[in-house]
Amino acid sequence: MLKGGVYIPPIPHMEYRLMRSNSAPRGRVFGLAALFALFVAPFAGTAQEVDPSPPVEGIDYAVYESDGDDSSFADLLKALDKADAVLVGEQHDDMVGHGFQAELLSAATRRFAEGTEDARPVVLSLEMFERDVQYIVDEYLEGLISEDHFLRSARPWDFYEERYRPMVEYAREHHLPIVAANAPRRYVNRVTREGPGSLEVLSEEARSYLPPLPFPGPSDDYRAEWDALFESMMPPPDTTGAEPAPRHQPNPNSLHSQALWDAAMGESVARELEATEDALVLHMVGSFHVQNGTGIPERLAEYLPDARQLIVVMLKVDDVREWDSDEFKDLGDYVILTQKPATTERPVSD
């Protein structure tokens, strides 16, 4: 989407939406994360009522293995024993999914708590904070600054309080590290405008917030998903005989911007695993970055080949008891179907 024919540069804190593309390969569900991040004006979205109670398995969500076999939250917890990095793909406006994330963080912390047989460090990693605010995140976790100053300085995403604050506050209360994993958006925007090579002129300090340059480009599979996603957004063919409107072509650099996010987050997780012996890193991120094993999983495998990855993808659906293999199969090692509320959204007031 172009606004008045003008390309809107990436703003990586917009709503993620998921849709099925008729032109996409079977089994591919594509998140509109990148498109909203690249094209939608800032501060769009909806406010939502927050249910403080945890989601109920079998009602609010259901857990499946990659092939659609029934699974459970307990099975997922057991699978953490053999993982180093758990990549949890979300839809940003999915409040049940955010409740699930908080429960997963809490359950993992209890399972691997100090003094237990399987004790190991648990680390929360977030797409929602950028690398250059890591010291601010650390200051807040250590109680050196107030929450007000933390929020003023750390550039939290829209709807932070409803969606991400519960996990951050849990980590603070239980003395868990938090990784600010994403590339600063100003440099992602530079890639969109001038291409990936434009980062080479940045200062040494600026480059310290980025993965090693040149950062890896998209794989063929990832590019195919991206192309199919853009194709799915094109209007259907005109059957009236009128002259077709010109088709807008996406900025060819936009995919490289997405690849920079993936590289930054993949390297952030890898660095944490190398720095903290036997750590379990739970990385929360938009689903497009991890589903089908592309994006961050590819980058993490390059930066730290021995890292044991577990991919969890969450999707909002009308009925969590209905598995659709064409839509959901092989999106992740585990697929979490979350229940769409009957009415969840109200317009944001000005």
Secondary structure, DSSP 8 states (H G I E B T S, - for coil): --BTTB-----TTS---EE--TTS-TT--EE-HHHHHHHS-TT-SEEE----S---BTTTEEEEETTS-B--HHHHHHHGGG-SEEEEEE-TT-HHHHHHHHHHHHHHHHHT-TTSTT---EEEEEEEEEGGGHHHHHHHHTTSS-HHHHHHHS---TTHHHHTHHHHHHHHHTT--EEEEE--HHHHHHHHHH-GGGGGGS-HHHHTTS-SSS-----HHHHHHHHHHHHHTS-----S-----------TTHHHHHHHHHHHHHHHHHHHHHHSTT-EEEEEEEGGGTGGG-SHHHHHHHH-TT--EEEEEEEEES-TT---HHHHTTSSSEEEEEE--SS-EEE---
